[in-house]
């Protein structure tokens, strides 16, 4: 775990897009009709013109500090694999009320999905704005668990504009909680258009959290548990991994190459 002092220092310097405080953690209701905030702004200005960036979107039960640890983990792991481009974080209201209590967990998950889906509009706006400023920059999205919902919602929002064909370079899911049929031929056509290169799903039948979510029918056959159902779109591929648990750090450790 990061010490409080180090976490505070990193919070000031780690580039991140944030919608913290935009949505109610108990109901999912919209509290602020803003698009997003970026911190520190000077770092985002410096990203204009870079060859590519990767945006990491965390999962459920992450406050601002918890999200930060996921961003740092992503950057360290990708760097260890030879990735030399900027990694930035996307921080949103995923620490829904009661998520840590089993008796309230289903409600907390439901609200988390509502907030994640709403964040698709926010992240899509950032991508659209950034690509206007830096049209040649490739954008990769990495989503863990609930972060997969944010990504799929982002794709749907971007697809409303035909000019956004191929605007996202690639997508990577780790223990994603979206339904297993999300990227079949029927449901995945939008992603096929918006994503330029590939959609890679890292799934695990050993994932303890997704196993229970599937068993209790809290999630409709999560794609991160047993992979995709049916014939998928051509840009989709999947890799079975064996993380120690559902945590992002475990999935990151199982990653062998990027991008």
Secondary structure, DSSP 4 states (H G I P E B T S, - for coil): ---HHHHHHHHHHS-EEE-TTSB-TTT--B------EEESHHHHHHHTT-SEEEEEE--SS--HHHHHHHHHHHHHHHHHTT--SEEEEEE-----TTTTSTTTHHHHHHHHHHHHHHHHHHHHHHHHHHHHH-TT-EEEEEEETTHHHHHHHHHHHHTTSGGGTT-EEEEEEES--SBTTTTBTTT-HHHHHHEEEEEEEEE-TT-HHHHHHHHTTSSSSBHHHH---SSBPTTEEEEE---SSSSHHHHHHH-----
